[in-house]
Amino acid sequence: MKKNAGTLILFLLLGWLLGTWVSTLLEPVTMLSFLTKSTTIDWSPSANLNIIRYNIDLHLKMSLLSLIGVIVSIWLYRKL
């Protein structure tokens, strides 16, 4: 497989998604609450230029397991 920026972004997104899914599955386990507690990052750029108006809402949910998923995906990408 050829290494390029698109492959890296795909790996990062899949690692983040997998980490978030694992975090969601482990939420009922109270002993692992430090891994599953998430923080939401909100970003809402908008503009009104009289001919074009846009409003974008981005909500990024990050937990420790999501971060671990991203780190594992970077490690796997480097192993390619």
C-alpha positions, 0 to 999 in steps of 0.5 A: 500500500502506498503511503500518502496523506490520504491514507494517513487521514483515513487511518487517523479517522478510523482509529478515532472512530474505533476508539470512540466506539470502544469508549461508548461500549465501556461507558457502563463500566464505572471502574473505567470512567477515566477512559470513557469520559469525553470532552466535546470541542465545538467550532462554528464558523459563519459568515454573511457576505450579502451574496453568500451566507454559510454556517458550519457546526463542527462538534468533535468528541474526544476521550482517552480511548479515542486518543489511544485509537489515534496513536495506534492508527499512527503506529499502524500507518508507520508499520506499512 
